[in-house]
Amino acid sequence: SSDLYVFDIKDKVGNIDDSDKPTESKLRIFDYYDNLLLEETDRLYDAQDAGLSYKYTDENELEEEIGKEVANKYDITKKELDDIYIKVMVYKMK
């Protein structure tokens, strides 16, 4: 069969316009958090590969502790940090 299926996802998730663009401050927080997560995750994996212990026992603890650290640095709540992360991630995916 040569059926053709077309899915228009934009109508389902909504269109993102410039009014949805995160502020420079939110972009800065996102970048700092994202980079720190990547760096620390790499260090954790390197330690695990070498059979060594690291300051975080697993990815969940790492993400939780890094989140607290970043929230404290920018004087925001962990919930606000999570909201910023999601908003910027969605914006960057557009």
C-alpha positions in Angstrom: 0.0 0.0 0.0 1.2 3.5 -0.7 -0.8 5.4 1.9 0.7 8.8 2.9 0.4 10.1 6.4 0.9 13.7 7.2 1.1 15.0 10.8 0.9 18.7 11.6 2.3 18.8 15.1 2.5 22.6 15.4 -1.3 22.9 15.7 -1.2 20.4 18.6 1.5 22.0 20.7 1.0 25.6 19.7 3.1 28.1 17.9 6.0 29.7 19.7 6.5 33.4 18.8 8.9 36.1 20.1 6.7 36.8 23.1 7.7 33.3 24.3 11.4 34.1 24.1 13.1 33.7 27.5 14.7 36.8 29.0 18.5 37.1 28.9 18.6 36.3 32.6 16.6 33.1 32.1 18.9 32.1 29.2 22.0 32.8 31.4 20.5 30.6 34.2 19.7 27.8 31.8 23.2 27.9 30.3 24.9 27.8 33.6 22.7 25.0 34.9 22.9 22.9 31.8 26.7 23.3 31.5 27.2 22.4 35.2 25.0 19.3 34.8 27.0 18.2 31.8 30.4 18.8 33.4 29.4 17.0 36.7 27.7 14.1 34.8 30.9 13.6 32.8 33.0 13.6 36.1 30.6 11.2 37.7 30.8 8.8 34.7 34.6 9.1 34.6 34.8 8.2 38.3 32.3 5.3 37.9 34.3 4.0 34.9 37.5 4.1 37.0 35.8 2.4 39.9 36.1 5.5 42.1 33.6 7.1 44.3 32.4 10.7 43.5 30.7 13.4 45.5 27.4 12.3 43.9 26.4 8.6 44.1 24.2 8.7 40.9 22.6 10.9 38.3 19.5 11.6 40.4 21.5 12.9 43.4 23.7 14.9 41.0 20.7 16.6 39.4 19.0 17.3 42.7 22.2 18.8 44.3 23.2 20.8 41.2 19.7 22.2 41.1 19.8 23.3 44.7 23.2 24.9 44.1 22.1 26.8 41.0 18.8 27.9 42.6 20.8 29.3 45.6 23.3 31.0 43.4 20.5 32.9 41.5 18.3 33.3 44.6 15.4 31.4 43.1 13.4 28.3 44.1 14.1 24.9 42.7 10.6 25.1 41.1 11.5 28.4 39.4 14.7 26.8 38.1 12.7 23.8 36.7 10.2 26.2 35.1 13.1 28.2 33.5 14.8 25.1 32.3 11.6 23.8 30.6 10.7 27.2 29.1 14.2 27.6 27.6 14.4 24.0 26.4 11.1 24.3 24.6 12.2 27.6 23.1 15.5 26.2 21.9 13.6 23.2 20.3 11.5 25.4 18.1 
